[in-house]
Amino acid sequence: MVQAYVLIQTEVGKASTVAEIVSKIPGVIQAEDVTGPYDVILRAQADTMDDLGRMVVAKVQQVEGITRTLTCPIVHL
C-alpha cells in the first residue's frame, strides 16, 4: 500500500466544492481546504504507485475547478 499527499490549486472560490467532491473518490482518505499556495490538500492511498498515479490523473485531475496538482508520495526512511 502506498500513500501520498496531493496538493491542489483551484479556481478562485472553488476550494470547498473541490474538497467535497475529491473526498468521495475511492482511495482518498481525507481532503481539507487550506490556505497558502494550495487550496486543497488530500491524502490518498492505493495498492501501487501506478494505481495512485492513475487515480490522480483519471479521477482527481478531472474534477471541475482544479487547475493544478502536485503529488507527494509518503516515504518511510
N, C-alpha and C positions, 0 to 999 in steps of 0.2 A: 504494500500500500504506500503510495506517495501522496504528499500533501503540498500545497502551495498557497501563498497569498497572491491574490490578483488585485492589483491597484488599477482603479478605473477612473478615467476622466469622462465627464458627461457634458452635454449641452447645458447651458445656464437654466437653472430651475428644474432639472430632471433627476437630481440625485436621489430623492426619496422614492420616486417611481421606479428608477432603475434598481435600487437596492431591494425593493419589494419584489420585483419581477425575478431578479437573479437568485434571490433566496429560495425560490421554488424550483430551481433547476436541480435535477438529481446529481448528487455529488457535492453540492455546495453545502458546507457545514454551517456557515454564518456569513451574513452580509450586513455591513454597517455604513451609514452615512458618516463622513468625516470632513474636517476642514483642512485646508492646506492645498498643496499642488494636485492632490487627487480628491475625488468627490465621494467615492465608494471604495471600501476595501472588503474583499470577500476571502474566505478561507475555503478551499476545495480539496477534495481527495478523489483518487482514482486508483485502479489496480496497477497501472504502469504510467510512466512519464508520457508515452504516446497517447494513452487514453486521456490523460489530463490535458494534453495539448489539443486533442480533438474536441474535448468538451469546451475548452476556452474558445477555439476558433469556430466551431459549429453551433454552439449554443450561446455562450456569454457574449461574444462579439456581435451576434446578430440581434441583440436587444436594442430596440429603438431608443435613441438618446445617448448611446455610448459613442464617444469619439476616439478613445484610445485606451488600450490596456497594457499593463506590464505584469508579467507573471514571474513570481519569485518563489522557486521551489524551496521547501524547507529541508535543510540538511542537518544531520546529527553528527557532529565532529567529536 
